[in-house]
Amino acid sequence: MPELLADPNVRLLALVDLLLVLKMVALGNYTSFLRLRRQVYATPEDYALRAATPPARTDADIERVRRAHRNDLENILPFFVVSFLYVLTRPSYAAAAGFLAARVLHSIFYIRSAQPHRTIAFAVGAVLMFVMLLSTLVAVV
């Protein structure tokens, strides 16, 4: 394994992927923390276990964190595939680092309900992923 990580491109991919996975884990735990603290649970079984009554409404903060986490789960596999192919082409570090920053900022802005910052961060991340994909295709062809 150490010889594999000797390549700086592979190290970059490992670092970016590790940070994205850690962010996803943090969002999942943050959702759970908010649910427990505010006693807004996910299922009727959770309420029954605590002998509590489900509230008449949902908690907007918890829903934003949950949606940000779900968004990460839906988008992580395509990024891992694109980034793996991208790293094989001896890429620029700027696109991968920019993508990581855009995804982290997108989640922060999503949780804080900050518009238009959330949309801008999402657009920057999408453009950088497209640049990575296009760069990979150009290198292969």
Secondary structure, 3 states (H helix, E strand, C coil): CCCHHHCHHHHHHHHHHHHHHHHHHHHHHHHHHHHHHHCCCCCHHHHHHCCCCCCCCCCHHHHHHHHHHHHHHHHHHHHHHHHHHHHCCCCCHHHHHHHHHHHHHHHHHHHHCCCCHHHHHHHHHHHHHHHHHHHHHHHHC
